[in-house]
Amino acid sequence: MVVFLLSSALSSGQDNPEYRLRLDIPLIDLPQNIDLPYRYPSMNQALEFSSGMYDLAYWGIDELGDAIFTSRSKPETRFGRFTNSAFKYALGLGFSKYGSELPIPLGVWAHEEYHRAVLGTSGVSSKNGNWFLSRWDGTVYGISDMTLQDLKTTGINNLLYSYVAGVQYEINLNERIAISEFYFERSLPKASLLLYNAWYVYNYFRFSASPASDSVKVLAPPHENTNPAERDYAGADLNAWIHDMFNPGLPYTERDPFPGGEGVNRRIGFSDLSSEGQDYLTRQKDLSLLNFLNPGIFFIDRIKFSEGFSFNFFTQYSPTHFGNDIALFVPVRFRRFGVMVNAHRYSNKSDTGLGAGLSLYNLGVSGKVRSELRLNVWSQPESFFSDSMVTGGYAGIRTRYLFNDSFSGFVSVSGKTKGWLLGNPYLDKNVSFQAGLSYELLK
C-alpha cells in the first residue's frame, strides 16, 4: 500500500500552493471522549483547537498588515515590505505572549488541558482554571490531597507525566507548526510563535531552578483558597516533577503544611529539592535550549535545493516521567510528496534508550484522497531509577477526502504499545480513532 501511495504521489508534480489559513477540527477522539472523567476535549483536540485559534489570529495579523502597508495603486517598495513584515512579526510576538493567556482555546488553556488529559487517563477528574466559564488563573484544580496521594502511590509514572505534560504542549505545538509550515507554505509563517513557545519552556525551567520559586512558595498561599481542592494541583510543575521523581516512595502528604488552611502546601521551591535534584533540574534547563535550534524561528521554514526538492531540521527537548527525550527531526519534500525521519534519545537518571520514527505525507490514491502514515519505535527507561526498558512502538494512518478546494473531512486510526509518545496521554497500550473537518484558505 505504501509503495502504491508513494508512486501515486510522485506522479503528480504540481506546484505547491501558498496558504493563508489551515484549520483541522477533530470532532471525535475515541476513547478519550468517552473514557476521560470530563469527556471533552482530548489531548489532540486541545492541540488542534488552540493551533486553529493561533492560525486565525495570524491570518488576521496578515490581513491587517497588508491593509495598512500595501496599496493597490502603487507598487510595493522594499522599505514597505520590510515595514509590513516587522509590523506582523511584532504583533504576532505580542499576541503569542499576551494573547496566549486569554481564557479561550489558546496557549495557557491548552497547557492546562494537557495536564488534565494525563490525569484523566488515571481516572482523576479536574477543572481547567484558564477558562472564561470558570476562572482565569492558569491552574488545574478540583483535586484533593488524598487523590494525589493515591495517584502517587498507585501510578507514580502517570503523576510525573501529568506534571510535565503542560510544557509538553508548547513543545508539541512547535513540532506541529514546524512540520506543517515545511510541507504547506504560509503567507505569514508563525516564526514569532515558535520563538515564544521555545522561550516559554526555557523560562519555566529558569524560574523553577532559581530562588524565585522559593519566593512564590511563600507569597502565593495567602492568595490561595483554604480548601485544597480549589488550589492548583501542582504549583510549579517542574519543581513538583523533580521532587516526586527523586522521591517516589515519599508520601505526597509529606510536604510542608499549608499556612492558614487545610492540607499541604503543594508548591515546591528550588531549595526544597536535594542537591542532586537541583543539579538535575539545572541540567534540564540547559538542555531545553535545544528547542531554539529550529530554523523556523529564524524565518527558514525549508532549505531548497531545487523547485522540487527541499528539507529542513530541528531539535527538540522534552521532559518526561522517566527523565527526558532529546530528538532530531528531518522533514524532506520531493514535489508534493513528503517524508520525515526522526531519531530519539530517551534518558533517565543513569540509562539511555533509543527510538526512531518515519512519517509519509501527502500520499494520494486519487485527486480527492490524501493520506499520511506515521511509524515510531522506541526503547525507553521504565522509570527514573529503573534499569529496565520499555520496548514498543506506534503506527497511525490519517486519510483526508477533499469535498472542494477549501473543505475536507478526515479520519485517523492509530495504535501504540506501552510507552511514552509526545501528544498521547496514555502510557499503557492504546488504540484511538479520530474524525473531523479541515478548512484551507489559499492566498
SULJO-V941788 format. One record per residue. N is the residue number from 1. PHI is phi in whole degrees, -180 to 180 (none if undefined). NEAR is the number of other ideal C-beta (glycine too) atoms within 10 Angstrom. Layout:
BEGIN
n: (N & N)
phi: (PHI & PHI)
near: (NEAR & NEAR)
END
This chain:
BEGIN
n: (1 & 2 & 3 & 4 & 5 & 6 & 7 & 8 & 9 & 10 & 11 & 12 & 13 & 14 & 15 & 16 & 17 & 18 & 19 & 20 & 21 & 22 & 23 & 24 & 25 & 26 & 27 & 28 & 29 & 30 & 31 & 32 & 33 & 34 & 35 & 36 & 37 & 38 & 39 & 40 & 41 & 42 & 43 & 44 & 45 & 46 & 47 & 48 & 49 & 50 & 51 & 52 & 53 & 54 & 55 & 56 & 57 & 58 & 59 & 60 & 61 & 62 & 63 & 64 & 65 & 66 & 67 & 68 & 69 & 70 & 71 & 72 & 73 & 74 & 75 & 76 & 77 & 78 & 79 & 80 & 81 & 82 & 83 & 84 & 85 & 86 & 87 & 88 & 89 & 90 & 91 & 92 & 93 & 94 & 95 & 96 & 97 & 98 & 99 & 100 & 101 & 102 & 103 & 104 & 105 & 106 & 107 & 108 & 109 & 110 & 111 & 112 & 113 & 114 & 115 & 116 & 117 & 118 & 119 & 120 & 121 & 122 & 123 & 124 & 125 & 126 & 127 & 128 & 129 & 130 & 131 & 132 & 133 & 134 & 135 & 136 & 137 & 138 & 139 & 140 & 141 & 142 & 143 & 144 & 145 & 146 & 147 & 148 & 149 & 150 & 151 & 152 & 153 & 154 & 155 & 156 & 157 & 158 & 159 & 160 & 161 & 162 & 163 & 164 & 165 & 166 & 167 & 168 & 169 & 170 & 171 & 172 & 173 & 174 & 175 & 176 & 177 & 178 & 179 & 180 & 181 & 182 & 183 & 184 & 185 & 186 & 187 & 188 & 189 & 190 & 191 & 192 & 193 & 194 & 195 & 196 & 197 & 198 & 199 & 200 & 201 & 202 & 203 & 204 & 205 & 206 & 207 & 208 & 209 & 210 & 211 & 212 & 213 & 214 & 215 & 216 & 217 & 218 & 219 & 220 & 221 & 222 & 223 & 224 & 225 & 226 & 227 & 228 & 229 & 230 & 231 & 232 & 233 & 234 & 235 & 236 & 237 & 238 & 239 & 240 & 241 & 242 & 243 & 244 & 245 & 246 & 247 & 248 & 249 & 250 & 251 & 252 & 253 & 254 & 255 & 256 & 257 & 258 & 259 & 260 & 261 & 262 & 263 & 264 & 265 & 266 & 267 & 268 & 269 & 270 & 271 & 272 & 273 & 274 & 275 & 276 & 277 & 278 & 279 & 280 & 281 & 282 & 283 & 284 & 285 & 286 & 287 & 288 & 289 & 290 & 291 & 292 & 293 & 294 & 295 & 296 & 297 & 298 & 299 & 300 & 301 & 302 & 303 & 304 & 305 & 306 & 307 & 308 & 309 & 310 & 311 & 312 & 313 & 314 & 315 & 316 & 317 & 318 & 319 & 320 & 321 & 322 & 323 & 324 & 325 & 326 & 327 & 328 & 329 & 330 & 331 & 332 & 333 & 334 & 335 & 336 & 337 & 338 & 339 & 340 & 341 & 342 & 343 & 344 & 345 & 346 & 347 & 348 & 349 & 350 & 351 & 352 & 353 & 354 & 355 & 356 & 357 & 358 & 359 & 360 & 361 & 362 & 363 & 364 & 365 & 366 & 367 & 368 & 369 & 370 & 371 & 372 & 373 & 374 & 375 & 376 & 377 & 378 & 379 & 380 & 381 & 382 & 383 & 384 & 385 & 386 & 387 & 388 & 389 & 390 & 391 & 392 & 393 & 394 & 395 & 396 & 397 & 398 & 399 & 400 & 401 & 402 & 403 & 404 & 405 & 406 & 407 & 408 & 409 & 410 & 411 & 412 & 413 & 414 & 415 & 416 & 417 & 418 & 419 & 420 & 421 & 422 & 423 & 424 & 425 & 426 & 427 & 428 & 429 & 430 & 431 & 432 & 433 & 434 & 435 & 436 & 437 & 438 & 439 & 440 & 441 & 442 & 443)
phi: (none & -62 & -63 & -66 & -63 & -64 & -65 & -66 & -67 & -69 & -77 & -110 & -96 & -77 & -69 & -84 & -76 & -109 & -103 & -96 & -155 & -140 & -123 & -115 & -123 & -75 & -83 & -130 & -142 & -108 & -91 & -60 & -70 & -120 & -95 & -67 & -58 & -105 & 72 & -147 & -93 & -80 & -62 & -67 & -64 & -61 & -63 & -72 & -62 & -70 & -60 & -64 & -65 & -64 & -60 & -62 & -64 & -70 & -62 & -63 & -64 & -61 & -65 & -65 & -61 & -66 & -66 & -83 & -108 & -117 & -129 & -75 & -95 & -124 & -68 & -77 & -94 & -63 & -65 & -64 & -64 & -64 & -63 & -62 & -65 & -65 & -62 & -64 & -66 & -63 & -68 & -64 & -66 & -64 & -67 & -60 & -79 & -94 & -66 & -60 & -87 & -63 & -81 & -136 & -65 & -132 & -58 & -66 & -58 & -69 & -54 & -70 & -65 & -66 & -56 & -65 & -63 & -70 & -59 & -64 & -67 & -97 & 81 & -92 & -85 & -152 & -127 & -89 & -84 & -122 & -142 & -65 & -88 & -124 & -155 & -131 & -146 & 59 & -131 & -116 & -136 & 94 & -122 & -84 & -60 & -68 & -64 & -68 & -62 & -64 & -66 & -66 & -74 & -101 & -148 & -58 & -64 & -67 & -64 & -63 & -62 & -63 & -60 & -90 & -62 & -60 & -72 & -64 & -61 & -60 & -67 & -64 & -64 & -64 & -62 & -63 & -65 & -61 & -71 & -62 & -80 & -75 & -85 & -129 & -64 & -115 & -70 & -133 & -63 & -94 & -61 & -67 & -71 & -59 & -64 & -63 & -65 & -64 & -65 & -58 & -65 & -63 & -65 & -65 & -64 & -61 & -62 & -65 & -94 & -133 & -62 & -60 & -67 & -68 & -64 & -64 & -60 & -88 & -79 & -76 & -53 & -60 & -101 & -100 & -69 & -72 & -84 & -55 & -67 & -92 & -98 & -59 & -74 & -117 & 73 & -79 & -53 & -74 & -69 & -63 & -60 & -64 & -59 & -79 & -69 & -84 & -131 & -64 & -91 & -78 & -56 & -57 & -75 & -86 & -119 & -62 & -66 & -74 & -70 & 77 & -163 & -88 & 74 & -105 & -81 & -72 & -81 & -110 & -93 & -61 & -72 & -75 & -82 & -66 & -61 & -67 & -66 & -63 & -64 & -65 & -63 & -65 & -66 & -67 & -58 & -65 & -66 & -65 & -64 & -60 & -69 & -83 & -83 & -141 & -56 & -60 & -62 & -105 & 70 & -112 & -83 & -158 & -111 & -94 & -93 & -158 & -65 & -104 & -138 & -151 & -151 & -156 & -159 & -161 & -104 & -149 & -113 & -134 & -73 & -134 & -68 & -103 & 148 & -159 & -128 & -114 & -132 & -123 & -115 & -132 & -84 & -133 & -131 & -123 & 57 & -101 & -89 & -128 & -137 & -134 & -115 & -144 & -127 & -130 & -123 & -100 & -130 & -112 & -63 & -137 & -119 & -138 & -124 & -124 & -152 & -151 & -145 & -140 & -129 & -120 & -120 & 59 & -85 & -121 & -101 & -159 & -66 & -109 & -118 & -133 & -131 & -129 & -119 & -138 & -131 & -140 & -131 & -154 & -133 & -116 & -60 & -70 & -157 & -65 & -97 & -75 & -101 & -91 & -113 & -103 & -107 & -176 & -174 & -142 & -142 & -151 & -132 & -128 & -121 & -121 & -114 & -87 & -74 & -158 & -68 & -112 & -108 & -149 & -118 & -140 & -131 & -141 & -128 & -146 & -146 & -140 & -91 & -63 & 140 & -98 & -141 & -57 & 91 & -123 & -80 & -92 & -92 & -87 & -64 & -159 & -123 & -127 & -132 & -131 & -149 & -175 & -124 & -130 & -135 & -131 & -121 & -83 & -70)
near: (10 & 11 & 7 & 10 & 20 & 16 & 12 & 17 & 22 & 14 & 10 & 12 & 12 & 7 & 9 & 16 & 12 & 11 & 19 & 16 & 21 & 18 & 18 & 24 & 13 & 21 & 11 & 15 & 23 & 13 & 14 & 25 & 17 & 10 & 14 & 22 & 14 & 16 & 11 & 11 & 24 & 25 & 27 & 22 & 24 & 26 & 24 & 24 & 20 & 23 & 23 & 17 & 20 & 22 & 24 & 12 & 19 & 24 & 19 & 14 & 21 & 20 & 15 & 14 & 21 & 14 & 8 & 11 & 19 & 13 & 8 & 4 & 4 & 8 & 7 & 12 & 10 & 7 & 9 & 14 & 12 & 11 & 14 & 18 & 14 & 12 & 15 & 24 & 18 & 13 & 19 & 25 & 16 & 13 & 20 & 23 & 16 & 9 & 17 & 23 & 15 & 16 & 18 & 14 & 21 & 21 & 25 & 25 & 26 & 28 & 26 & 25 & 28 & 26 & 27 & 28 & 28 & 26 & 29 & 23 & 24 & 19 & 13 & 24 & 13 & 23 & 19 & 25 & 22 & 25 & 16 & 10 & 7 & 14 & 15 & 14 & 14 & 17 & 23 & 25 & 21 & 21 & 23 & 15 & 19 & 13 & 20 & 24 & 15 & 15 & 20 & 20 & 13 & 10 & 18 & 18 & 21 & 23 & 27 & 26 & 27 & 31 & 25 & 24 & 28 & 26 & 25 & 24 & 28 & 23 & 24 & 24 & 25 & 25 & 23 & 15 & 23 & 22 & 20 & 19 & 21 & 26 & 21 & 17 & 14 & 21 & 17 & 24 & 19 & 27 & 23 & 23 & 27 & 26 & 21 & 23 & 26 & 23 & 19 & 23 & 26 & 20 & 13 & 20 & 23 & 14 & 17 & 25 & 23 & 14 & 11 & 14 & 22 & 17 & 12 & 17 & 21 & 12 & 10 & 16 & 20 & 9 & 7 & 22 & 14 & 13 & 12 & 22 & 17 & 16 & 28 & 22 & 29 & 24 & 24 & 25 & 23 & 27 & 27 & 26 & 28 & 28 & 22 & 21 & 27 & 18 & 15 & 15 & 7 & 12 & 11 & 22 & 13 & 9 & 19 & 14 & 11 & 19 & 11 & 9 & 17 & 14 & 18 & 19 & 21 & 24 & 25 & 26 & 22 & 23 & 10 & 19 & 21 & 12 & 7 & 11 & 19 & 17 & 12 & 20 & 23 & 16 & 13 & 20 & 20 & 12 & 17 & 25 & 14 & 18 & 25 & 17 & 14 & 24 & 17 & 22 & 22 & 11 & 12 & 13 & 23 & 17 & 12 & 11 & 9 & 7 & 10 & 14 & 12 & 19 & 16 & 23 & 16 & 24 & 14 & 22 & 23 & 23 & 29 & 23 & 26 & 28 & 22 & 18 & 23 & 16 & 21 & 15 & 21 & 13 & 23 & 18 & 21 & 16 & 17 & 20 & 23 & 21 & 17 & 21 & 13 & 20 & 13 & 22 & 13 & 25 & 18 & 22 & 16 & 11 & 18 & 14 & 20 & 13 & 23 & 14 & 19 & 13 & 18 & 19 & 24 & 20 & 24 & 20 & 14 & 9 & 8 & 12 & 15 & 22 & 21 & 20 & 19 & 17 & 15 & 20 & 17 & 23 & 16 & 28 & 24 & 18 & 19 & 24 & 15 & 15 & 11 & 8 & 19 & 19 & 13 & 18 & 17 & 19 & 14 & 19 & 16 & 17 & 16 & 20 & 14 & 16 & 11 & 7 & 10 & 12 & 12 & 19 & 14 & 19 & 14 & 21 & 14 & 18 & 12 & 22 & 16 & 14 & 26 & 24 & 22 & 17 & 17 & 22 & 25 & 22 & 23 & 11 & 11 & 19 & 11 & 18 & 13 & 23 & 14 & 20 & 15 & 19 & 14 & 17 & 14 & 12 & 12)
END
